[in-house]
Amino acid sequence: MRTEDLVMDEMRELFLNGMSRVACTVSLVTTEGEGGKAGVTVSAMSSVSADSEHPSLLVCVHELSAAADAIRQNGAFCVNVLGKEQAFLSDVFAGRAKDRYPDKFSAARWSEGASGSPVLEGALVNFDCHVKEAFHHGTHWIIIGGVIDMRMADPGSPLVYANHAYSEPAPLLEQEEKAAS
């Protein structure tokens, strides 16, 4: 193995280890249309702008996921942000329960969004989007969506993923009290 390859392999491992320490919300990105029905668990979702024609967000979907092609072909997707009690759905849509749920959509209740994409009933928030832009970088598709509809459940705590485990955010007051003691 060449030295530069070894350095890149080491950097990749360091990067993955470092990113595992970054807490992220967990979402199911779903789509349905001519390109098919698909869904995938993602932790790479972020707002882009609230001040464009439509508010916008982005999701990063691995190029090998069937959802990546389906989203681009359908031109639409829904980001379903999971609450702390929905970790099992994250596992189902990440492919960790294929034997129990061969049809991952059978694990929950869905309705149809304005874009035609499946909207998870009981998600903390649903962002129904039209694809505005999609570009390939490395091993992922970065897909920017214009939000055309939103649904919000009662306030709750989001499902968080960090250090290879699920968690939930701690209230600020609790953090302040721990730091003071």
DOFITI-609664 format. One record per residue: residue in one letter; z, y, x of N, C-alpha, C in turn; residue number from 1. Coordinates in steps of 0.02 Angstrom, whole numbers, padded with zeros to 5 digits. Example, Ala and Ser with C-alpha at 12.3 -4.5 7.8 and 13.67 -1.06 7.14 Angstrom:
// residues 2
[atom A,[00390,-00284,00660],[00390,-00225,00615],[00390,-00165,00660],1];
[atom S,[00354,-00112,00642],[00357,-00053,00684],[00394,00002,00645],2];
END
This chain:
// residues 181
[atom M,[00000,-00059,00043],[00000,00000,00000],[00000,00062,00045],1];
[atom R,[-00041,00111,00026],[-00045,00172,00065],[00018,00215,00054],2];
[atom T,[00034,00255,00104],[00093,00297,00101],[00091,00344,00041],3];
[atom E,[00033,00374,00028],[00028,00420,-00028],[00037,00385,-00095],4];
[atom D,[00016,00321,-00100],[00027,00282,-00161],[00101,00268,-00170],5];
[atom L,[00135,00251,-00115],[00206,00238,-00118],[00244,00301,-00140],6];
[atom V,[00225,00358,-00112],[00256,00421,-00131],[00245,00435,-00205],7];
[atom M,[00185,00423,-00230],[00170,00434,-00301],[00210,00385,-00345],8];
[atom D,[00216,00322,-00324],[00256,00274,-00362],[00329,00295,-00364],9];
[atom E,[00355,00318,-00308],[00424,00342,-00305],[00433,00404,-00349],10];
[atom M,[00385,00450,-00347],[00389,00510,-00388],[00386,00492,-00462],11];
[atom R,[00344,00443,-00479],[00340,00421,-00549],[00407,00395,-00573],12];
[atom E,[00439,00352,-00533],[00504,00324,-00551],[00557,00379,-00556],13];
[atom L,[00557,00425,-00508],[00604,00481,-00511],[00593,00523,-00574],14];
[atom F,[00529,00536,-00589],[00513,00575,-00648],[00537,00540,-00711],15];
[atom L,[00522,00476,-00718],[00543,00439,-00778],[00620,00438,-00784],16];
[atom N,[00654,00429,-00728],[00727,00430,-00728],[00753,00499,-00748],17];
[atom G,[00723,00551,-00720],[00743,00619,-00738],[00731,00635,-00811],18];
[atom M,[00672,00616,-00836],[00656,00630,-00906],[00700,00590,-00954],19];
[atom S,[00726,00533,-00933],[00770,00494,-00976],[00835,00532,-00990],20];
[atom R,[00850,00581,-00949],[00911,00621,-00958],[00900,00682,-01003],21];
[atom V,[00838,00691,-01025],[00822,00747,-01070],[00829,00723,-01141],22];
[atom A,[00872,00754,-01179],[00882,00735,-01249],[00825,00761,-01291],23];
[atom C,[00799,00719,-01335],[00743,00737,-01379],[00757,00712,-01449],24];
[atom T,[00731,00748,-01499],[00734,00722,-01567],[00683,00665,-01572],25];
[atom V,[00692,00624,-01621],[00648,00566,-01631],[00611,00576,-01697],26];
[atom S,[00545,00568,-01695],[00503,00577,-01755],[00455,00520,-01763],27];
[atom L,[00435,00508,-01825],[00380,00462,-01839],[00320,00506,-01855],28];
[atom V,[00265,00495,-01819],[00203,00531,-01832],[00158,00482,-01869],29];
[atom T,[00137,00503,-01930],[00099,00459,-01974],[00033,00493,-01994],30];
[atom T,[-00015,00451,-02011],[-00081,00476,-02034],[-00113,00424,-02079],31];
[atom E,[-00158,00448,-02121],[-00198,00402,-02162],[-00262,00438,-02182],32];
[atom G,[-00316,00400,-02183],[-00381,00427,-02201],[-00436,00380,-02179],33];
[atom E,[-00495,00407,-02169],[-00553,00366,-02149],[-00541,00329,-02083],34];
[atom G,[-00500,00358,-02039],[-00485,00327,-01975],[-00431,00274,-01980],35];
[atom G,[-00404,00264,-02040],[-00353,00212,-02050],[-00284,00242,-02059],36];
[atom K,[-00238,00198,-02076],[-00167,00215,-02084],[-00131,00193,-02022],37];
[atom A,[-00093,00239,-01992],[-00057,00223,-01930],[00005,00265,-01924],38];
[atom G,[00051,00242,-01884],[00112,00279,-01871],[00142,00257,-01806],39];
[atom V,[00178,00303,-01774],[00207,00289,-01709],[00270,00331,-01699],40];
[atom T,[00318,00305,-01662],[00378,00343,-01644],[00363,00387,-01584],41];
[atom V,[00384,00450,-01588],[00376,00496,-01531],[00440,00534,-01519],42];
[atom S,[00450,00552,-01456],[00505,00597,-01439],[00477,00662,-01410],43];
[atom A,[00411,00664,-01401],[00378,00724,-01375],[00347,00762,-01432],44];
[atom M,[00387,00807,-01462],[00365,00850,-01517],[00397,00917,-01506],45];
[atom S,[00358,00970,-01516],[00385,01037,-01504],[00349,01088,-01547],46];
[atom S,[00384,01141,-01564],[00350,01196,-01598],[00304,01231,-01548],47];
[atom V,[00250,01259,-01573],[00204,01298,-01531],[00209,01371,-01550],48];
[atom S,[00198,01386,-01615],[00200,01455,-01637],[00215,01459,-01712],49];
[atom A,[00256,01507,-01731],[00268,01520,-01801],[00222,01576,-01826],50];
[atom D,[00186,01608,-01782],[00150,01669,-01797],[00075,01663,-01792],51];
[atom S,[00047,01606,-01810],[-00026,01599,-01812],[-00046,01591,-01885],52];
[atom E,[-00109,01577,-01898],[-00133,01568,-01967],[-00087,01520,-02004],53];
[atom H,[-00072,01464,-01972],[-00022,01417,-01996],[00027,01408,-01939],54];
[atom P,[00093,01402,-01954],[00138,01384,-01899],[00112,01321,-01866],55];
[atom S,[00125,01312,-01802],[00097,01254,-01767],[00149,01218,-01725],56];
[atom L,[00136,01155,-01714],[00178,01112,-01672],[00132,01066,-01633],57];
[atom L,[00161,01032,-01584],[00122,00983,-01547],[00160,00918,-01543],58];
[atom V,[00122,00864,-01538],[00148,00798,-01526],[00109,00767,-01469],59];
[atom C,[00141,00725,-01431],[00108,00687,-01378],[00109,00614,-01397],60];
[atom V,[00049,00584,-01401],[00042,00514,-01422],[00006,00475,-01368],61];
[atom H,[00034,00419,-01348],[00003,00378,-01295],[-00068,00358,-01315],62];
[atom E,[-00112,00360,-01267],[-00183,00345,-01279],[-00195,00275,-01305],63];
[atom L,[-00151,00228,-01291],[-00160,00159,-01314],[-00134,00148,-01385],64];
[atom S,[-00099,00196,-01412],[-00073,00190,-01480],[-00131,00196,-01530],65];
[atom A,[-00132,00152,-01579],[-00183,00156,-01631],[-00178,00222,-01668],66];
[atom A,[-00118,00251,-01669],[-00108,00315,-01704],[-00147,00371,-01672],67];
[atom A,[-00156,00370,-01607],[-00192,00425,-01572],[-00263,00431,-01599],68];
[atom D,[-00300,00377,-01602],[-00368,00379,-01627],[-00370,00395,-01702],69];
[atom A,[-00324,00365,-01740],[-00323,00376,-01812],[-00309,00450,-01829],70];
[atom I,[-00262,00480,-01794],[-00246,00551,-01806],[-00306,00594,-01793],71];
[atom R,[-00340,00582,-01737],[-00398,00623,-01720],[-00455,00612,-01770],72];
[atom Q,[-00466,00550,-01791],[-00519,00536,-01839],[-00502,00564,-01908],73];
[atom N,[-00439,00558,-01929],[-00419,00582,-01995],[-00412,00658,-01997],74];
[atom G,[-00401,00688,-01940],[-00393,00761,-01938],[-00328,00786,-01968],75];
[atom A,[-00280,00741,-01976],[-00217,00759,-02008],[-00161,00712,-01985],76];
[atom F,[-00100,00736,-01990],[-00042,00695,-01975],[00021,00727,-02004],77];
[atom C,[00073,00688,-02009],[00138,00713,-02031],[00190,00694,-01979],78];
[atom V,[00230,00743,-01959],[00287,00731,-01914],[00348,00725,-01958],79];
[atom N,[00379,00666,-01958],[00437,00650,-01998],[00497,00647,-01951],80];
[atom V,[00538,00698,-01950],[00595,00702,-01904],[00652,00659,-01932],81];
[atom L,[00674,00611,-01892],[00724,00563,-01915],[00795,00591,-01911],82];
[atom G,[00836,00571,-01959],[00907,00586,-01958],[00944,00532,-01920],83];
[atom K,[01007,00547,-01904],[01047,00502,-01861],[01054,00431,-01888],84];
[atom E,[01047,00423,-01955],[01055,00356,-01984],[00989,00317,-01988],85];
[atom Q,[00936,00344,-01959],[00870,00313,-01965],[00844,00283,-01900],86];
[atom A,[00889,00264,-01854],[00868,00235,-01790],[00826,00172,-01800],87];
[atom F,[00841,00132,-01851],[00803,00071,-01862],[00729,00086,-01874],88];
[atom L,[00713,00142,-01907],[00643,00160,-01919],[00609,00179,-01853],89];
[atom S,[00645,00210,-01809],[00618,00224,-01743],[00598,00159,-01708],90];
[atom D,[00642,00110,-01711],[00627,00045,-01681],[00567,00011,-01714],91];
[atom V,[00564,00014,-01780],[00508,-00017,-01816],[00442,00014,-01795],92];
[atom F,[00438,00081,-01794],[00375,00114,-01777],[00360,00115,-01702],93];
[atom A,[00410,00096,-01662],[00398,00088,-01590],[00375,00016,-01575],94];
[atom G,[00372,-00026,-01627],[00347,-00094,-01618],[00400,-00144,-01598],95];
[atom R,[00464,-00126,-01604],[00518,-00171,-01584],[00542,-00217,-01641],96];
[atom A,[00508,-00215,-01698],[00528,-00258,-01754],[00467,-00288,-01788],97];
[atom K,[00416,-00306,-01748],[00354,-00333,-01777],[00365,-00396,-01817],98];
[atom D,[00411,-00438,-01795],[00424,-00501,-01830],[00456,-00487,-01899],99];
[atom R,[00497,-00437,-01904],[00531,-00422,-01967],[00488,-00377,-02012],100];
[atom Y,[00450,-00332,-01982],[00408,-00285,-02020],[00337,-00286,-01992],101];
[atom P,[00297,-00336,-02008],[00228,-00336,-01984],[00189,-00275,-02008],102];
[atom D,[00207,-00251,-02069],[00180,-00188,-02095],[00238,-00138,-02089],103];
[atom K,[00237,-00098,-02036],[00294,-00053,-02024],[00307,-00005,-02081],104];
[atom F,[00256,00013,-02119],[00266,00059,-02175],[00309,00028,-02231],105];
[atom S,[00316,-00038,-02232],[00356,-00071,-02283],[00431,-00062,-02271],106];
[atom A,[00451,-00034,-02214],[00521,-00026,-02197],[00553,00036,-02230],107];
[atom A,[00513,00077,-02265],[00540,00138,-02295],[00499,00158,-02356],108];
[atom R,[00522,00210,-02390],[00484,00237,-02448],[00443,00297,-02424],109];
[atom W,[00382,00302,-02451],[00335,00353,-02430],[00305,00387,-02491],110];
[atom S,[00283,00449,-02480],[00241,00483,-02529],[00181,00511,-02491],111];
[atom E,[00134,00539,-02527],[00075,00566,-02495],[00082,00641,-02487],112];
[atom G,[00069,00665,-02426],[00072,00736,-02412],[00008,00772,-02432],113];
[atom A,[00009,00838,-02427],[-00049,00879,-02443],[-00110,00860,-02401],114];
[atom S,[-00097,00836,-02339],[-00152,00817,-02295],[-00177,00746,-02308],115];
[atom G,[-00141,00709,-02350],[-00158,00639,-02362],[-00117,00592,-02318],116];
[atom S,[-00078,00620,-02273],[-00037,00579,-02228],[00026,00555,-02262],117];
[atom P,[00051,00496,-02242],[00114,00471,-02270],[00172,00516,-02249],118];
[atom V,[00215,00533,-02299],[00273,00575,-02289],[00335,00531,-02302],119];
[atom L,[00378,00525,-02253],[00438,00483,-02258],[00489,00515,-02304],120];
[atom E,[00507,00479,-02357],[00560,00502,-02401],[00626,00498,-02365],121];
[atom G,[00666,00551,-02368],[00731,00551,-02337],[00732,00572,-02264],122];
[atom A,[00674,00591,-02237],[00675,00617,-02168],[00712,00684,-02168],123];
[atom L,[00737,00703,-02111],[00772,00767,-02106],[00726,00825,-02123],124];
[atom V,[00665,00821,-02097],[00612,00870,-02113],[00545,00836,-02102],125];
[atom N,[00496,00854,-02143],[00427,00829,-02136],[00382,00889,-02125],126];
[atom F,[00341,00885,-02073],[00291,00937,-02059],[00222,00906,-02070],127];
[atom D,[00189,00923,-02124],[00123,00896,-02140],[00071,00943,-02108],128];
[atom C,[00026,00915,-02069],[-00018,00956,-02026],[-00091,00936,-02029],129];
[atom H,[-00134,00985,-02017],[-00204,00974,-02001],[-00211,00979,-01926],130];
[atom V,[-00252,00937,-01896],[-00263,00941,-01824],[-00302,01005,-01808],131];
[atom K,[-00274,01045,-01765],[-00307,01106,-01742],[-00342,01095,-01676],132];
[atom E,[-00311,01055,-01634],[-00338,01043,-01567],[-00309,00978,-01540],133];
[atom A,[-00348,00942,-01501],[-00324,00881,-01469],[-00357,00876,-01401],134];
[atom F,[-00316,00863,-01351],[-00345,00853,-01285],[-00306,00799,-01248],135];
[atom H,[-00342,00766,-01204],[-00316,00710,-01167],[-00289,00734,-01100],136];
[atom H,[-00229,00711,-01082],[-00200,00727,-01017],[-00163,00665,-00993],137];
[atom G,[-00180,00640,-00935],[-00146,00581,-00907],[-00155,00522,-00954],138];
[atom T,[-00099,00496,-00979],[-00100,00438,-01023],[-00090,00456,-01096],139];
[atom H,[-00089,00520,-01112],[-00072,00541,-01180],[-00123,00590,-01210],140];
[atom W,[-00125,00590,-01276],[-00161,00641,-01314],[-00109,00693,-01334],141];
[atom I,[-00124,00755,-01321],[-00083,00811,-01344],[-00118,00839,-01405],142];
[atom I,[-00084,00835,-01461],[-00116,00852,-01525],[-00078,00911,-01555],143];
[atom I,[-00114,00965,-01567],[-00084,01024,-01597],[-00102,01025,-01671],144];
[atom G,[-00052,01033,-01712],[-00063,01033,-01784],[-00042,01099,-01816],145];
[atom G,[-00081,01121,-01864],[-00063,01178,-01905],[-00025,01153,-01966],146];
[atom V,[00035,01177,-01976],[00078,01153,-02030],[00053,01182,-02096],147];
[atom I,[00035,01137,-02143],[00011,01159,-02208],[00062,01148,-02264],148];
[atom D,[00113,01107,-02249],[00166,01094,-02298],[00227,01068,-02262],149];
[atom M,[00285,01082,-02290],[00348,01058,-02262],[00394,01035,-02318],150];
[atom R,[00434,00985,-02303],[00487,00963,-02348],[00550,00957,-02306],151];
[atom M,[00606,00978,-02334],[00670,00972,-02298],[00721,00936,-02342],152];
[atom A,[00757,00890,-02311],[00811,00856,-02345],[00873,00900,-02340],153];
[atom D,[00927,00876,-02370],[00991,00910,-02361],[01006,00915,-02287],154];
[atom P,[01043,00967,-02266],[01058,00973,-02195],[01090,00908,-02169],155];
[atom G,[01073,00891,-02109],[01099,00831,-02078],[01091,00835,-02003],156];
[atom S,[01110,00784,-01971],[01107,00781,-01898],[01045,00741,-01877],157];
[atom P,[01005,00767,-01830],[00946,00730,-01809],[00963,00671,-01764],158];
[atom L,[00920,00622,-01765],[00924,00566,-01718],[00900,00592,-01650],159];
[atom V,[00939,00580,-01599],[00923,00603,-01531],[00916,00543,-01486],160];
[atom Y,[00870,00548,-01439],[00859,00495,-01390],[00869,00523,-01320],161];
[atom A,[00913,00493,-01281],[00925,00512,-01211],[00959,00454,-01176],162];
[atom N,[00948,00449,-01111],[00978,00395,-01071],[00964,00326,-01100],163];
[atom H,[00904,00317,-01126],[00881,00253,-01154],[00924,00230,-01213],164];
[atom A,[00951,00278,-01251],[00993,00261,-01309],[00988,00314,-01362],165];
[atom Y,[01003,00295,-01424],[01006,00342,-01479],[01074,00375,-01481],166];
[atom S,[01075,00436,-01506],[01138,00472,-01513],[01128,00525,-01566],167];
[atom E,[01176,00570,-01571],[01170,00628,-01615],[01201,00687,-01579],168];
[atom P,[01180,00747,-01596],[01209,00805,-01562],[01282,00815,-01581],169];
[atom A,[01320,00842,-01535],[01390,00858,-01549],[01394,00930,-01573],170];
[atom P,[01438,00943,-01621],[01446,01012,-01644],[01469,01057,-01587],171];
[atom L,[01448,01120,-01588],[01465,01166,-01533],[01540,01174,-01524],172];
[atom L,[01578,01180,-01578],[01650,01189,-01573],[01681,01130,-01536],173];
[atom E,[01659,01069,-01551],[01685,01010,-01517],[01671,01013,-01442],174];
[atom Q,[01613,01035,-01423],[01595,01042,-01352],[01639,01093,-01318],175];
[atom E,[01652,01150,-01352],[01694,01203,-01323],[01764,01178,-01313],176];
[atom E,[01790,01139,-01361],[01858,01113,-01355],[01864,01063,-01297],177];
[atom K,[01814,01021,-01288],[01814,00974,-01232],[01812,01010,-01165],178];
[atom A,[01771,01062,-01160],[01765,01100,-01098],[01829,01137,-01081],179];
[atom A,[01867,01158,-01132],[01929,01195,-01121],[01986,01150,-01099],180];
[atom S,[01982,01085,-01116],[02039,01041,-01099],[02033,01010,-01031],181];
END
